[in-house]
Amino acid sequence: MSLKSQLNENNIPRHIAIIMDGNGRWAKKQGSERSFGHEQGVESVRATLEAGVELGLDFITLYAFSTENWNRPIEEVQALMQLLVQAIANETPTLMKQNIKLTTIGDVDSLPDETKEKLQECKDMTSNNTGMTLVLALSYSGRWEIVDATKRIASKIKEGTLALEDIDESLFASSLNTDGIPDPELLIRTSGEYRLSNFLLWQLAYSEFYFSEVLWPDFRKQDLVDAIKDYQSRERRFGKISEQINN
Ligand code: FPP
């Protein structure tokens, strides 16, 4: 059965954001190092992207490394950065084949040079792809992004190119890293944790949340379909009442 045929094709989200959690616990269960869990997590990223393309999503945002993840043991941070370099190099041909464009959000300047270079190469190579966009959140946190946007706006005010009255939600949204990217309709977090962990704080204001018990390295296409099925059973009211939505 195709993935689409399990879903209402008229109500598939355009943008799904995912907190990929549980790599460490998955590895521990196997008696392995945490980094083995991250390595296996790349397989789940591959499956998720394939499913996203099959379903016709426009955007998938993955929380790959948070601002707070810098506080992990140095060996794990280095292993994650190395894994990113490797995964990007290995997966770029697949991104090309699947017409996926790579972009990033977060304080990418703070990443090691090799990671930055590989990311830039992949962004350049995929920049003309017109299918789905993969947004990697790297050295990202929602609060950092909001403060960063505030500074940009404040400096425009200071230099006299922006008036206080011009600040509204739309201007603020366009000062965020996600300028031009629609807000996710659906947020998925794996591994049975029920937190936002500083992810897309502004953008998730009206998103539906789906929490899965599956550990990220076990996450496969069907898990994505199950999350979307659950999303399709929700009534999104955006502050209105049910009757207003249904009339
Ligand atoms: C959270 O699990 C996962 C991460 C901090 C890293 C996620 C990164 C990958 C899956 C690899 C990225 C690759 C690409 C190409 C995007 P955790 O370590 O917090 O798990 P735990 O809660 O069980 O300890």
Residues whose N, C-alpha, C, O or C-beta is under 5 A from the ligand:
A	BS01	FPP	M20 D21 G22 N23 G24 R25 W26 H38 G41 V42 V45 Y63 A64 A87
